[in-house]
Amino acid sequence: MKLLSGAAFSRAAEFILDSNRFSGGACRSARCSSHSLPATIATMPGLPRVARFPNLRALAWSGDTLYASRGYELLRAKIQNPVDEMSWQRVATFRPPLRRRVSALNRLTARLFRDGFHALALTVTGGAVAAVPGAIITLPPDETEFRQSHRIIRGTRPLHITAVPGGAIYWGEYFDNLARDEVHIYGSADHGATWSVAYTFPKGAIRHVHNIVHDSAENCLWILTGDYGDECRILRASIDLSRVESVLQGNQQARAVAMVPAADGLYFSSDTPLESNYIYHLNRQAVLSKLAPIDSSSIYGCRVEDRIFFSTMVEPSAVNTDRYVHIYGGGAKEDWRLLLSWKKDRWPLRYFQYGNAFLPDGSNTTKYLAVTTVAVKQDDQVTSIYSVA
C-alpha cells in the first residue's frame, strides 16, 4: 500500500491537524481514526536488564553491532550471549580542543558542557559521520581518527544525522533562531567529506529542524520541524530534497523529534511543553491515530523486531510536571505500556541537562533494546541492554 502524495497529502492534513480533533473533539471525517484512549497507560513489570555499561552512550545500531561513545572515543560491540560479556572495541577517536578533553573526563563537567558524541550515522562505505559540540566530524573508511568536516556556526550541533542507502547524508540546523532566519538542511554526496546546503526553509517559516528520517518502505525522507504555530511541521521529501511537501502542520501535536517508520506506517511522539503529549500512528493511507498518552515531552524512539519504543524526558512546565524519565513500548495492534522509569537526579537541569533516555538510531536486527540514561538517579550516563523477547 502506498502513501498518499502531493495534494492528496495536503487535503488529508487539513482535517487531521484541526485543533478540536487533537484535543478530543469528535471526528467528522472517515480519515480521522477514533481511538478510545485510557486515562492512564497500562503498566507492566519492567523489561529484564541483561547488561549494564557505565560511562557509555549508545549512538547507533548496524545490524547486530552497537556503536557507543565514551567521551570523544567511538566504540562498538557485537551482541553475543551472554550479553553482559559484550567485548567493546575502539573504532576511532576525535581530538577536540584541550578544554573539552579536560571537561569530558569528569561526569558532571561533561554534562555541564554537553561533551562527547551526540549523533552518529554510518556511511555505506564503512566510515562514519558524527556530531560533537560545534562541529560535524567524519571518519573515512579504515581510519581511526575523526576529522572536522564542517564547523557549526549557528547552534552547537544537530539532533540527528541521517544516512540513506544511496549514500547521501543529511542533517538539519538546530539553533535558537529568535529572529526566525532561514534554516538550512546540509547534505553530503561524498560520504561526509564535504557539505553544502541541500534545502533551505525561508525566513519566518520554521524555528529549526528536529530530525530527518529515512523511510525505506517509500524510499523518502520525513523532515520534522518546530516549534510554534505553523513552524511545527511533518514534511515528506524526496531523497534528493527536490520535492518537499507538508503533511501535518500548525499544531503542537505536530511538534515532533522522534519518528519510527514501519511497514504499516509512521510512529511518532510529540515534544511539547505546552500541551499533553501523545504517541501517534500515521498509516500508509494518511490516516492519523492517537495511540497513547505519555507523561512528558519525547525526543527519542526506536524499533526492536516488531515493537516500537519511545522515551520521555524531564522537561518541567505547567503541563509536564513528571519528574521521571520513562520508556513506553507498543505498536498499532498492541497495547502501549509503560515499561521502565528513572527518577531525575538532584543536579539542576538548567546546567546539568534534563533527565533523558537516549535510544540509538540505525537498524537493529537483535532482540535487545539499548537505552542510555542521563541525569537520573543510579543510572546517570549508563547504557543498559534489555531483552524484549
TORPADO-13356 format. One line per 4 residues: number of its first residue (from 1); their letters; for each residue x, y, z of N, C-alpha, C. Coordinates in pm, whole numbers, plus 50000, padded with zeros to 5 digits. Each point is the difference from the previous one (the first is absolute). Example, Ala and Ser with C-alpha at 12.3 -4.5 7.8 and 13.67 -1.06 7.14 Angstrom:
BEGIN
1> AS> 51319:49431:50780:49911:50119:50000:50090:50120:50000 | 49965:50105:49928:50082:50119:50006:49923:50109:50073
This chain:
BEGIN
1> MKLL> 50085:49881:50000:49915:50119:50000:50088:50124:50000 | 49961:50101:49923:50082:50119:49983:49947:50116:50082 | 50092:50082:50046:49960:50124:50065:49942:50096:49898 | 49904:50079:50043:49951:50107:49915:50112:50100:49978
5> SGAA> 49995:50075:49892:50105:50097:49974:49940:50130:49950 | 50084:50104:50002:49961:50127:49942:49873:50057:50057 | 49907:50039:49910:49876:50066:50041:49916:49911:50089 | 50004:49869:49974:49920:49909:50083:50046:50003:50144
9> FSRA> 50132:50004:50021:50053:50012:50135:49954:50128:50067 | 50006:50109:49926:49962:50129:50057:49855:50003:50040 | 49913:49941:49917:49858:49997:50033:49976:49915:50125 | 50073:49888:50009:49987:49916:50120:50041:50074:50124
13> AEFI> 50107:50080:49987:50052:50072:50117:49906:50109:50047 | 49917:50055:49911:49912:50110:50038:49911:49964:50117 | 49942:49879:49997:49911:49965:50111:50077:49930:50112 | 50112:49934:49967:50074:49928:50102:50051:50095:50108
17> LDSN> 50044:50120:49960:50060:50090:50096:49906:50106:50053 | 49871:49983:49979:49904:50090:50063:50013:49988:50150 | 50012:50112:50069:50029:49997:50144:49891:49933:50080 | 49875:50009:49958:49893:49934:50073:50019:49850:50002
21> RFSG> 50042:49945:49888:50016:49855:49994:50116:49954:50087 | 50109:50077:50003:50112:49961:50084:49968:50015:50147 | 49908:50089:50033:49971:50020:50143:49879:49921:50045 | 49959:49903:49917:49897:49909:50045:49864:50024:49939
25> GACR> 49985:50092:49906:49872:50023:49935:49961:49884:49912 | 49874:49993:49960:49952:49889:49920:50062:50004:49861 | 50035:49882:49945:50051:49992:49865:49885:50019:49903 | 50019:50086:49901:49893:50027:49904:50037:49949:49861
29> SARC> 50102:49915:49991:50041:49949:49871:50043:49855:50013 | 49984:49923:49892:50042:49860:50003:50150:49986:50012 | 50074:50106:49971:50144:49992:50005:50054:50016:50142 | 49916:50035:50094:50044:50019:50138:49964:49876:50080
33> SSHS> 50101:49928:50049:49977:49877:50073:49961:50030:50144 | 49892:49940:50047:49949:50030:50135:50042:49891:50097 | 50112:50023:50066:50048:49907:50103:49952:50048:50136 | 49951:49906:50080:49960:50033:50136:50121:49985:50091
37> LPAT> 50052:50112:50046:50122:49997:50079:49969:49983:50148 | 50077:49916:50069:49983:49989:50145:50049:50125:50068 | 49952:50023:50121:50045:50117:50076:50149:49991:50032 | 50047:49879:50026:50143:49978:50022:50040:49877:49922
41> IATM> 50125:49996:49964:50049:49887:49922:50022:49880:50092 | 49985:49881:49943:50020:49879:50078:50146:49988:50042 | 50021:49940:50116:50136:49982:50051:50026:49851:50019 | 50118:49957:49959:50036:49859:50015:50139:49995:50064
45> PGLP> 50038:49883:50054:50134:49989:50056:50105:50038:49897 | 50109:50061:50046:50101:50049:49909:50065:49890:49917 | 50057:50039:49888:50074:49906:49918:50122:49950:50077 | 50038:49876:49980:50119:49949:50072:50128:50063:49945
49> RVAR> 50079:50057:50090:50129:50057:49959:50104:49888:50000 | 50067:49984:49887:50096:49890:49987:50144:50050:49999 | 50019:50130:49992:50136:50054:50004:49995:50147:50039 | 50106:50046:50067:50009:50139:50044:50143:50048:49978
53> FPNL> 50016:50111:49926:50133:50051:49966:50010:50147:50041 | 50063:50030:50113:50016:50141:50043:50088:50078:49903 | 49976:50130:49995:50083:50095:49926:50002:49974:49850 | 49893:49942:49947:49985:49981:49857:49870:50063:49954
57> RALA> 50004:50062:49880:49878:50050:49938:49976:49925:49871 | 49888:49928:49992:49963:49927:49879:49960:50100:49892 | 50055:49982:49880:49978:50095:49891:49925:49943:49882 | 50039:49880:49955:49938:49947:49877:50021:49849:49992
61> WSGD> 49901:49935:49940:50009:49858:49969:50042:49982:49854 | 50073:49893:49974:50022:49951:49864:49981:49850:50005 | 49876:49957:49976:49969:49858:50011:50008:49954:50144 | 50095:49909:50028:50015:49949:50137:50118:50065:50072
65> TLYA> 50049:50112:49946:50113:50070:50061:49954:50136:50051 | 50032:50030:50125:49962:50126:50062:50123:50090:50009 | 49984:50124:49954:50104:50101:50010:49968:50091:50119 | 50101:50031:50078:49983:50083:50118:50125:50086:50018
69> SRGY> 49987:50103:50083:50113:50089:50023:50032:50008:50148 | 50127:50025:50027:50047:50035:50134:50079:50129:49984 | 49941:50110:50038:50064:50128:49972:50010:50022:49850 | 50122:50017:49952:50024:50021:49857:50063:49877:49936
73> ELLR> 49967:49884:50054:50047:49874:49946:49879:49919:49952 | 50006:49950:49877:49893:49918:49945:50035:49853:50014 | 49905:49922:50054:50017:49857:50022:49889:49923:49930 | 50018:49871:49987:49893:49915:49948:50012:49861:50063
77> AKIQ> 49885:49933:50004:49997:49863:50053:49890:49923:49930 | 50028:49877:49970:49902:49912:49937:49923:49927:50109 | 49868:49995:49983:49917:49929:50097:50039:49853:50002 | 50021:49947:50119:50032:49860:50017:49933:49949:50127
81> NPVD> 50003:49873:50021:49944:49940:50121:50112:49941:50084 | 50006:50034:50129:49911:50095:50069:50033:50145:49963 | 49895:50083:49999:50013:50136:49953:50094:50081:50088 | 50002:49971:50130:50083:50081:50090:50149:49977:49978
85> EMSW> 50035:49906:49912:50140:49978:49966:50035:50057:49863 | 49916:50093:49949:50031:50067:49875:50139:50063:50007 | 50077:49983:49895:50137:50051:49995:50002:50131:49921 | 50030:50111:50069:50002:50131:49937:50136:50025:49938
89> QRVA> 50000:50036:49873:50123:50026:49926:50006:50146:49958 | 50117:50059:50008:50015:50139:49956:49992:50005:49847 | 49919:50094:49951:49988:50024:49857:50085:50119:49960 | 49982:50110:50071:50071:50123:49965:49987:50100:50112
93> TFRP> 50077:50108:49991:49993:50109:50096:49990:50133:49926 | 49960:50102:50076:50002:50137:49950:50073:50085:50102 | 50083:50091:49951:50076:50087:50088:49936:50139:50000 | 49916:50028:50101:49941:50133:50012:50101:50097:50061
97> PLRR> 49963:50127:50015:50089:50094:50069:50034:49949:50140 | 50114:50044:50051:50051:49951:50128:49898:50015:50112 | 49930:50114:50004:49907:50020:50111:49890:49894:50000 | 49962:49953:49882:49897:49894:49995:50059:49863:50032
101> RVSA> 50124:49979:49967:50063:49874:50040:50005:49989:50152 | 50018:50115:50065:50005:50002:50147:49860:49986:50059 | 49904:50079:49951:49865:49997:50058:49933:49865:49978 | 50036:49929:49893:49938:49870:49972:50042:49892:50098
105> LNRL> 50106:50026:50078:50051:49899:50092:49914:49983:50123 | 49921:50102:50033:49918:49996:50121:49853:49990:49962 | 49927:49916:50073:49860:49975:49966:49917:50127:50001 | 50014:50084:50102:49917:50119:50012:50042:50110:49904
109> TARL> 50131:50018:49982:50042:50104:49905:49966:49958:49857 | 50004:49871:49972:49958:49953:49867:49853:50032:49976 | 49919:49986:50104:49859:50037:49988:49984:50151:49985 | 50075:50076:50079:49990:50145:49999:50033:50057:49863
113> FRDG> 50105:49948:49937:50046:50054:49872:49949:49919:49879 | 49912:49903:50026:49940:49920:49892:50108:49938:49913 | 50097:49939:50065:50113:49942:49929:49963:49869:49930 | 50088:49958:49911:49991:49869:49939:49921:49997:49870
117> FHAL> 49977:49878:49954:49923:49977:49878:49851:50017:50030 | 49928:50065:49907:49856:50019:50017:49917:49936:49891 | 50060:49961:49892:49929:49931:49892:50104:49928:49917 | 49958:49891:49936:50091:49921:49918:49922:49936:49887
121> ALTV> 50056:50008:49879:49945:49929:49885:50114:49924:49934 | 49974:49876:49963:50100:49916:49935:49983:50011:49849 | 50109:50015:49927:49993:50019:49856:50003:49866:49928 | 49956:50001:49874:49996:49876:49922:50140:49951:49965
125> TGGA> 50099:50087:50016:50137:49961:49969:50074:49941:50120 | 49934:49997:50115:50064:49946:50119:50058:50104:50092 | 49978:50127:49969:50044:50108:50087:49888:50045:50092 | 50013:50121:50053:49899:50052:50091:50003:50153:49998
129> VAAV> 49885:50059:50034:49987:50144:50017:49935:50022:50136 | 50050:50097:50075:49950:50021:50135:49986:50149:50029 | 49920:50031:50101:49985:50136:50049:50061:50009:50138 | 50089:50097:50018:50056:50034:50130:49979:50149:50019
133> PGAI> 50019:50053:50120:49976:50144:50020:50077:50087:49901 | 49926:50075:49919:50062:50095:49909:50046:49946:49867 | 49980:49871:49973:50056:49946:49877:49929:49873:49954 | 50006:49980:49868:49972:49869:49941:50135:49938:49971
137> ITLP> 50019:49877:50040:50129:49933:49982:49979:49874:49917 | 50102:49964:49924:49989:49890:49905:50114:49902:50019 | 49966:49871:49993:50099:49894:50010:50004:49926:49866 | 50106:50016:49920:50012:49923:49876:50017:49852:50030
141> PDET> 49964:49913:49905:50017:49856:50021:50145:49965:50032 | 50016:49905:50090:50131:49944:50035:50092:50100:50071 | 49945:50112:50046:50080:50092:50080:49953:49995:50145 | 50079:50057:50089:49971:49989:50144:49988:50135:50069
145> EFRQ> 49998:50108:49922:49982:50132:50061:49903:50083:49917 | 49897:50052:50068:49905:50091:49934:50069:50132:49968 | 49956:50064:49894:50044:50135:49970:49879:50090:49987 | 50017:50127:50030:49890:50094:49986:49975:50026:49852
149> SHRI> 49876:49978:49956:49964:50025:49861:49908:50120:49983 | 49945:50050:50112:49914:50119:49993:49996:50065:50138 | 50024:50130:50003:49988:50074:50126:49860:50057:50011 | 49934:49973:50110:49864:50047:50020:50005:50142:50056
153> IRGT> 49936:50092:49931:50006:50140:50041:49870:50049:50063 | 49892:49923:49985:49873:50036:50063:49955:49882:50085 | 49991:50023:50130:49975:49889:50091:50128:49925:50028 | 49987:49884:50064:50119:49921:50032:50005:49867:49927
157> RPLH> 49883:49946:49959:50001:49869:49935:49859:49967:49953 | 49985:49918:49897:49867:49947:49965:49961:49889:50097 | 49871:49973:50007:49953:49894:50089:50024:49862:49940 | 49995:49991:49867:50018:49871:49933:50074:50021:49869
161> ITAV> 50066:49895:49952:50060:49995:49867:49941:49879:49930 | 49963:50016:49872:49932:49893:49928:50078:49960:49877 | 50031:49872:49989:50063:49943:49881:49898:49915:49927 | 49988:50019:49869:49905:49922:49920:50076:49895:49920
165> PGGA> 49933:49891:49962:50071:49889:49933:50077:50041:49875 | 49952:50100:49926:50069:50042:49880:50131:50072:50024 | 50027:50036:50126:50127:50062:50034:49991:50143:50049 | 49889:50068:49974:49986:50138:50046:49987:50004:50153
169> IYWG> 50047:50111:50058:49992:50021:50145:49946:50139:50024 | 49908:50011:50098:49936:50129:50026:49997:50030:50150 | 49999:50129:50031:49968:50047:50135:49942:50141:49988 | 49914:50033:50096:49933:50129:49997:50047:50090:50112
173> EYFD> 50003:50130:49976:50046:50095:50101:49904:50003:50119 | 50060:49999:50118:49924:50007:50125:50065:50108:50085 | 49936:50118:50004:50052:50113:50078:49883:50082:50049 | 50023:50091:50093:49892:50071:50066:49914:50080:49902
177> NLAR> 50063:50073:49910:49933:50068:49888:49886:50091:50046 | 50030:50090:50091:49898:50093:50047:49951:50093:49889 | 50087:50031:49905:49962:50089:49889:49927:49926:49889 | 49989:49870:50011:49935:49916:49899:50065:50022:49863
181> DEVH> 50131:49993:49998:50074:50005:49874:49977:49872:49921 | 50045:49999:49876:49989:49879:49920:50077:49887:50067 | 49957:49877:49975:50059:49882:50062:50041:49903:49891 | 50120:49945:50011:50055:49914:49896:49999:49853:50040
185> IYGS> 49982:49916:49900:50036:49859:50009:50127:49982:49918 | 50101:49942:50064:50126:49975:49931:50006:49856:49951 | 50062:49981:49885:50014:49868:49944:50142:49974:49953 | 50036:49873:49996:50130:49959:49949:49980:49886:49900
189> ADHG> 50065:50013:49885:49996:49896:49898:50130:49921:49995 | 50093:50034:50089:50130:49931:50001:50029:49940:50136 | 49896:49945:50061:50011:49923:50124:50050:50083:50118 | 49964:50130:50000:50032:50086:50112:50130:50076:49987
193> ATWS> 50069:49987:49887:50127:50072:49983:49976:50150:49986 | 49895:50038:49926:49965:50141:49983:49849:50015:50012 | 49957:50125:50029:49859:50028:50023:49957:50124:49921 | 49874:49999:49957:49941:50115:49934:49854:50010:50038
197> VAYT> 49940:50117:49981:49859:50018:50032:49916:49923:49898 | 49920:49905:50051:49916:49918:49914:49857:50052:49990 | 49956:50073:50102:49863:50055:50001:49998:50112:50103 | 49919:50102:49973:49989:50113:50091:49854:50033:50028
201> FPKG> 49965:50007:50126:49871:50052:50042:50012:50153:50002 | 49910:50073:49936:50015:50145:49994:49982:50066:50137 | 50044:50122:50010:49989:50078:50123:49855:50002:50048 | 49979:49973:50127:49867:50002:50058:49922:49871:49988
205> AIRH> 50055:49900:49931:49925:49876:49977:50002:49908:50122 | 50119:49976:50054:50014:49911:50114:50104:50057:50095 | 50005:49941:50119:50105:50040:50095:50128:49921:49976 | 49986:49867:49987:50115:49914:49976:49953:49861:49959
209> VHNI> 50094:49916:49961:49972:49863:49958:50025:49906:50118 | 49902:49915:50028:50014:49902:50108:50062:49869:49954 | 49959:49953:49883:50046:49869:49957:49973:49983:49851 | 50077:49913:49939:49977:49954:49862:50006:49849:50006
213> VHDS> 49893:49933:49957:49987:49855:50016:49982:49936:49863 | 50078:49897:49974:49985:49926:49874:49894:49891:50017 | 49908:49993:49904:49892:49902:49999:50027:49903:49885 | 50050:49881:50032:50037:49905:49895:49878:49945:49926
217> AENC> 49884:49995:50064:49880:49948:49933:49960:50086:49881 | 50023:50130:50008:49963:50092:49892:50122:50065:49936 | 50121:49967:50051:50124:50061:49952:49986:50152:49994 | 49960:50056:50114:49985:50145:50011:50059:50044:50134
221> LWIL> 50000:50131:50020:50044:50057:50127:49883:50068:50068 | 50001:49996:50133:49904:50075:50080:50078:50104:50079 | 49960:50126:49988:50068:50111:50066:49908:50053:50110 | 50053:50010:50121:49923:50046:50116:50056:50133:50045
225> TGDY> 49912:50100:50018:50044:50134:50036:49917:50055:50115 | 50046:50109:50061:49927:50067:50109:50030:50148:49999 | 49938:50079:50098:49941:49947:50121:49856:50047:50028 | 49953:50108:49933:49871:50058:50036:49916:50023:49874
229> GDEC> 49866:49991:50017:49910:50028:49889:50034:49919:49876 | 50006:50069:49885:50030:49933:49875:50145:49954:49988 | 50084:50037:50096:50137:49950:49999:50005:49850:50029 | 49898:49948:50066:49993:49857:50033:49953:49927:49875
233> RILR> 50089:49923:49940:49968:49935:49874:50059:49859:49994 | 49927:49913:49934:50051:49870:49957:49990:50000:49848 | 50114:49995:49934:50006:50015:49855:50054:49874:49934 | 49946:49968:49884:50048:49887:49921:50086:50055:49888
237> ASID> 50118:49941:49981:50094:50051:49900:50057:49885:49918 | 50034:50032:49876:50073:49904:49917:50142:49986:50054 | 50067:49893:49962:50133:49972:50051:50098:50112:49969 | 49983:50065:49884:50092:50109:49964:49949:50137:50044
241> LSRV> 49889:50003:50075:49940:50124:50051:49951:50094:49889 | 49980:49947:49880:49946:50083:49893:49851:50025:50017 | 49933:49913:50076:49857:50017:50031:49982:49991:50150 | 49940:50102:50059:49973:50002:50145:49856:50045:50018
245> ESVL> 49917:49916:50063:49857:50028:50014:49959:49987:50146 | 49923:50095:50048:49952:49996:50138:49885:49901:50012 | 50011:49912:50098:49896:49900:50025:49917:50037:50122 | 50065:50034:50110:49934:50048:50121:50065:50132:50039
249> QGNQ> 49920:50094:50048:50054:50132:50026:49905:50081:50087 | 50059:50087:50084:49922:50104:50064:49942:49968:50135 | 50050:49894:50066:49947:49963:50131:50113:49944:50084 | 49994:50017:50131:50105:49949:50086:50014:49849:49992
253> QARA> 49896:49931:49957:50009:49855:49987:50077:49959:49874 | 50030:50096:49913:50090:49975:49887:50142:50044:50034 | 50023:50037:50123:50134:50035:50049:50066:49871:50047 | 50082:49942:49915:50055:49868:50026:50149:49997:49969
257> VAMV> 50069:49913:50071:50141:49973:49975:50020:49853:49967 | 49927:49913:50071:50016:49855:49985:49897:49946:49902 | 50047:49928:49898:49911:49934:49904:50063:49867:49962 | 49918:49895:49996:50048:49867:49966:49916:49946:49885
261> PAAD> 50054:49989:49880:49926:49939:49889:49987:49848:50019 | 49886:49947:49959:49977:49856:50003:49920:49964:49875 | 49979:49871:49976:49929:49958:49880:49859:50057:49995 | 49936:50015:50116:49861:50045:50003:49987:50152:50014
265> GLYF> 50110:50072:49994:49992:50145:50008:50106:50060:50089 | 49971:50118:50053:50095:50077:50078:49952:50017:50143 | 50087:49971:50095:49972:50023:50140:50080:50122:50045 | 49936:50092:50069:50073:50115:50052:49942:50043:50133
269> SSDT> 50081:50071:50077:49957:50050:50131:50014:50152:50000 | 49912:50066:50072:50006:50147:50004:50102:50047:50103 | 50048:50122:49976:50105:50059:50083:49958:50143:50034 | 49901:50013:50086:49953:50134:50034:49992:50020:50151
273> PLES> 50048:50113:50051:49980:50033:50141:49871:50075:50024 | 49922:50025:49894:49882:50086:50008:49870:49922:50011 | 50000:49873:49959:49880:49918:50002:50037:49859:50044 | 49899:49918:50025:50025:49859:50028:50062:49936:49876
277> NYIY> 50086:49900:50022:50069:49933:49891:49941:49862:49974 | 50016:49957:49874:49942:49871:49957:50093:49930:49902 | 49976:49871:49984:50059:49920:49893:49895:49987:49890 | 50044:50018:49875:49910:49997:49884:50045:49897:49898
281> HLNR> 49904:49961:49914:50028:49914:49885:49937:50062:49876 | 50080:50019:49897:49951:50047:49870:50016:49885:49903 | 49887:49943:49957:50011:49880:49918:50029:50034:49854 | 50008:49899:49915:50041:50019:49862:49892:50060:49912
285> QAVL> 49882:50023:50058:49896:50076:49930:49980:50138:50061 | 50096:50046:50079:49997:50131:50065:49889:50014:50102 | 49959:49889:50063:49905:50005:50111:50081:50010:50129 | 49973:50103:50078:50073:50025:50124:49923:49946:50119
289> SKLA> 50068:49926:50086:49939:49945:50121:50080:50044:50121 | 49930:50041:50104:50063:50030:50129:50003:49870:50079 | 50119:49949:50030:50012:49867:50058:50002:49998:50152 | 50072:50093:50061:50015:49993:50145:50050:50133:50055
293> PIDS> 49956:50036:50121:50057:50118:50066:50134:49965:50062 | 50091:50097:50005:50127:49984:50069:50018:50117:50096 | 50088:49985:50098:50003:50091:50113:50079:50128:49978 | 50077:50007:49889:50082:50119:49980:50045:50004:49855
297> SSIY> 50083:50099:49968:50054:50013:49865:50085:49878:49966 | 50001:49968:49870:50073:49882:49953:50083:50037:49879 | 50130:49964:50001:50085:50032:49886:50080:49882:49947 | 49978:49880:50055:50070:49882:49950:49904:49884:49981
301> GCRV> 50019:49927:49891:49920:49882:49971:50083:49899:49923 | 49959:49873:50003:50072:49898:49924:49908:49878:49983 | 50047:49907:49917:49926:49874:49979:50090:49883:50035 | 49942:49900:50067:50067:49874:50027:49906:49890:49956
305> EDRI> 50041:49923:49898:49913:49901:49937:49872:50069:49955 | 49883:49955:50046:49875:50063:49956:49941:50094:50104 | 50081:50040:50098:49952:50090:50105:50066:50137:49988 | 49925:50103:50038:50047:50137:49993:50016:50053:50143
309> FFST> 50105:50080:50022:50027:50055:50132:50022:50151:49990 | 49949:50074:50098:50025:50143:50013:50040:50029:50144 | 50089:50097:50017:50037:50044:50134:49949:50141:50024 | 49984:50036:50127:49964:50137:50037:50115:50062:50078
313> MVEP> 49995:50133:50011:50103:50069:50078:49935:50088:50105 | 50077:50036:50098:49952:50090:50105:50023:50143:49951 | 49896:50061:49946:50002:50137:49949:49887:50076:50069 | 50025:50051:50119:49891:50056:50080:49931:50118:49933
317> SAVN> 49868:50000:50011:49916:50111:49953:49869:49991:50077 | 49907:50090:49970:49869:49995:50066:49927:49871:49968 | 50033:49940:49886:49936:49875:49957:50087:49880:50036 | 50130:50009:49971:50092:49890:50027:50051:50010:50144
321> TDRY> 49931:49935:50091:50036:50006:50142:50070:49874:50050 | 50011:49899:49916:50058:49874:50041:50152:50015:50021 | 50052:49939:50105:50143:50005:50030:50068:49867:49968 | 49937:49921:49916:50056:49870:49962:50021:49994:49849
325> VHIY> 50105:49930:49962:50023:49963:49861:49936:49863:49978 | 49928:49985:49887:49928:49875:49975:50034:49943:49863 | 49983:49869:49988:50002:49930:49871:49864:49936:49981 | 49938:50029:49883:49872:49939:49962:50023:49909:49881
329> GGGA> 49926:49889:49995:50011:49909:49888:49864:49952:49953 | 49989:49973:49870:49873:49952:49946:50004:49992:49849 | 49883:50016:49939:49986:49993:49855:49859:50034:49959 | 49970:49993:49870:49867:50035:49950:49895:49903:50051
333> KEDW> 50036:49873:50013:49905:49898:50043:50033:49946:50139 | 50078:50073:50073:50042:49956:50134:49979:50113:50098 | 49955:49966:50119:49985:50102:50103:50134:50064:50031 | 49996:50130:50019:50121:50071:50039:50016:49994:50151
337> RLLL> 50122:49973:50044:50024:49980:50143:50120:50081:50047 | 49990:50042:50124:50114:50063:50067:50090:49888:50051 | 50125:49996:49950:50087:49886:50026:50110:50028:50100 | 50059:50120:49994:50116:50031:50082:49992:50145:50047
341> SWKK> 50052:50027:50119:49997:50136:50054:50125:50026:50084 | 50045:50127:49997:50111:50046:50083:49965:50137:50055 | 50038:50028:50122:49975:50131:50059:50114:50096:49969 | 49962:50125:49970:50101:50104:49975:50091:50013:50122
345> DRWP> 50130:50021:49974:50092:50015:50112:49993:50142:50058 | 50086:50031:50097:49989:50124:50076:50066:50119:49933 | 50074:49980:49893:50074:50109:49940:49909:50088:49914 | 50015:50134:50008:49909:50091:49929:50000:49973:49850
349> LRYF> 49881:49982:49944:49991:49963:49859:50042:50113:49908 | 49989:50124:50045:50041:50112:49915:50147:49990:49961 | 50081:49950:50092:50143:49991:49975:50046:49858:49968 | 49937:49902:50063:50050:49863:49990:49906:49908:49921
353> QYGN> 49919:50058:49914:49917:49929:49902:49871:49944:50060 | 49900:49995:49911:49874:49934:50033:50026:49852:50022 | 49922:49939:50088:50001:49855:50006:49951:49945:49868 | 50069:49900:49946:49962:49950:49868:50046:49857:49983
357> AFLP> 49943:49934:49898:50040:49865:49962:50023:50000:49850 | 50126:49986:49959:50036:50003:49859:49980:49861:49940 | 49935:49996:49884:49981:49875:49926:50078:50012:49869 | 50090:49906:49972:50089:50015:49884:49927:49993:49867
361> DGSN> 50055:50070:49900:49949:49994:49863:50048:49872:49933 | 49972:49989:49869:50049:49887:49923:49904:49884:49995 | 50044:49893:49937:49920:49879:49981:50047:49891:50095 | 49911:49957:50089:50031:49903:50104:49937:49866:49962
365> TTKY> 50082:49897:49978:49948:49868:49963:49996:49904:50119 | 50025:50050:50120:50002:49915:50118:49865:50006:50072 | 49990:49928:50108:49881:50002:50085:50023:50085:50124 | 50098:50090:49993:50038:50077:50118:49977:50149:49980
369> LAVT> 49955:50065:50107:49981:50143:50004:50118:50062:50074 | 50068:50096:49935:50109:50073:50065:49949:50137:50042 | 50028:50037:50124:49955:50127:50057:50116:50064:50075 | 50026:50127:49972:50097:50075:50080:49926:50106:50080
373> TVAV> 50010:49995:50130:49933:50095:50087:50100:50106:50049 | 49950:50122:50016:50083:50110:50045:49921:50084:50098 | 50068:50053:50100:49940:50088:50101:49888:49932:50077 | 50018:49871:50028:49903:49925:50080:50074:49932:50115
377> KQDD> 49926:49966:50103:50059:49935:50115:50048:49860:49963 | 50115:49963:50052:50060:49866:49989:50057:49969:49862 | 49932:50042:49894:50044:49962:49865:50038:50121:49916 | 50063:50100:50061:50045:50116:49923:50114:49959:49907
381> QVTS> 49983:50030:49870:50100:49970:49898:50035:49850:49999 | 49895:49921:49998:50011:49854:49996:49925:49950:49878 | 50060:49908:49927:49930:49929:49892:49957:49865:50051 | 49869:49975:49991:49942:49874:50044:49945:49924:49878
385> IYSV> 50011:49869:50004:49948:49915:49894:49886:49917:50060 | 49883:50005:49934:49882:49928:50048:49955:49899:49894 | 49956:49886:50046:49945:49900:49909:49850:50028:49980 | 49956:50003:49875:49857:50023:49971:49933:49872:49952
389> A> 50073:49888:49998:49942:49874:49951:49901:49945:50101
